[in-house]
Amino acid sequence: MGASTAFHLARKGLDVILVERRHLASGATGHSGAIVRQHYETRIGIRLARESLRFFQRFEAETGHPCDFRQTGFLSGARPRDARAFDALLALLHSEGVRVERLSPREAMDEEPQLVSSNLAAVVHDPDAGYADPIATAVGFGDAARDHGATILENSTVKGFATRRGRVTGVRLRSARTIASDRVVLAGGNWTPRLARTVGIRLPIRFVRGEVAILRRPSGFGAPPKIHFDFYGNTYSRPEGDKDTLVGYMDTPVRRTSTEPELRDDSVPTSTVHDLRRRLAARFPAMARAQSRGGWAGLYDVTPDAYPILDAVGPEGLYVAVGFSGHGFKLAPAVGRLLAEFVSAGQRPEALAPLRASRFREHALIQPEAPFPARRGSRLP
Ligand SMILES: Cc1cc2nc3c(=O)[nH]c(=O)nc-3n(C[C@H](O)[C@H](O)[C@H](O)COP(=O)(O)OP(=O)(O)OC[C@H]3O[C@@H](n4cnc5c(N)ncnc54)[C@H](O)[C@@H]3O)c2cc1C
């Protein structure tokens, strides 16, 4: 988010400094599944995702740097009890101009020969979805920001903010240096709530552990599979390069909440890798023979409605971008553009109004317009 925003601001001709405590993509972004789908249950989610997908498709032309976006297509099945909710979701996607098609289970197997679809009522196919390399994306945005004149300070930790008469006047670094600026975007991922507290802002964020495993597909599997969401097995999967598959849990148990913004150990236990393989094999039986290649864990910054907070908060001139709730990677191009518009014009773009910070106390949480499955809001990768 920081690198995308820096790029969009620098491209507008603003003088930008991006401060990063370690190196770009060392936070959640570097741990991301980096799936880029348009399958959202709200208009705001669909619009941010659709704009961002178009940007990923032409990332190199826009930035001059690669992000390794691979268009794989996306398939997700509906259980018979979710069939009506599924049709409502498809209608919402179509009304927003998203090119998704409804497949019968038989047609889905033609698209994906290794897929077991017999217990599905219908399957959605989004041929435009794909995934990118999350590290290349963040570094690409950073390099492009630099090409437009921005400065990137890595290995530099922000300690707090300088303020005067209710206005932000700069960013204080741990090194005792203060960078003077009358506009500051706080996009520190899981560390944002702590930094926001230094200027008296409380953000309703909790941290939830997400885990993924990497499995080597057995020989004879055939062409790499598409991105797949399985609501029976609660898994999402996508190809990882030409030989491997990345698989993770879609809905993450809330008991996996952490009070710390950083994991002490980002490895995943072997039992988790085996559990993910077993779940994936229920949908792709050949994967029962997949070799384990380990995995990793990361933390999601989750808000009460699973949508981010993109707003001006606290002292004048301070903006936050936080709470991406496990699905922010794909939204970064649109979020960066909208934040850059907000910061440079000083007026909130209309599109960001639903993501204002005050919505939680106003009881105006984002509600799924076509909830799918019917009982649950969106907190998917
Ligand atoms: C396992 C996992 C799988 C995911 N899969 C997907 C997916 O498939 N698709 C999708 O769209 N999203 C996915 N996500 C979510 C997505 O990765 C995040 O929403 C997104 O990367 C958040 O980006 P960010 O810039 O807000 O945060 P971060 O990437 O965490 O960036 C914040 C940066 O701020 C820096 N920072 C923190 N404190 C300071 C400080 N004091 N001073 C200076 N710098 C500081 C950090 O080092 C970090 O680099 C996944 C997340 C995880 C963990």
The ligand as an ORCA input file, in Angstrom:
! r2SCAN-3c Opt
* xyz 0 1
  C      -0.764    -15.614      4.380
  C      -1.406    -14.455      3.664
  C      -2.025    -14.670      2.438
  C      -2.632    -13.596      1.767
  N      -3.186    -13.820      0.542
  C      -3.732    -12.787     -0.145
  C      -4.218    -12.978     -1.455
  O      -4.165    -14.065     -2.011
  N      -4.735    -11.900     -2.118
  C      -4.826    -10.665     -1.521
  O      -5.349     -9.736     -2.157
  N      -4.350    -10.452     -0.274
  C      -3.800    -11.467      0.419
  N      -3.296    -11.270      1.672
  C      -3.417     -9.943      2.283
  C      -2.390     -8.984      1.755
  O      -1.136     -9.605      1.683
  C      -2.333     -7.741      2.669
  O      -3.635     -7.206      2.807
  C      -1.423     -6.672      2.088
  O      -0.174     -7.220      1.734
  C      -1.237     -5.563      3.102
  O      -0.323     -4.626      2.587
  P       0.132     -3.400      3.483
  O       1.014     -2.575      2.643
  O      -1.071     -2.780      4.123
  O       0.945     -4.060      4.713
  P       2.433     -4.641      4.779
  O       2.783     -5.423      3.585
  O       2.566     -5.313      6.109
  O       3.315     -3.342      4.721
  C       3.535     -2.512      5.834
  C       4.992     -2.122      5.815
  O       5.213     -1.142      6.832
  C       6.484     -1.383      7.378
  N       6.518     -0.768      8.719
  C       5.825     -1.175      9.813
  N       6.112     -0.404     10.872
  C       6.987      0.525     10.430
  C       7.648      1.597     11.061
  N       7.477      1.877     12.366
  N       8.498      2.351     10.331
  C       8.708      2.086      9.009
  N       8.091      1.066      8.353
  C       7.245      0.295      9.066
  C       6.586     -2.891      7.427
  O       7.933     -3.325      7.516
  C       5.898     -3.300      6.144
  O       6.805     -3.516      5.072
  C      -2.649    -12.301      2.366
  C      -2.011    -12.084      3.584
  C      -1.370    -13.139      4.223
  C      -0.688    -12.862      5.540
*
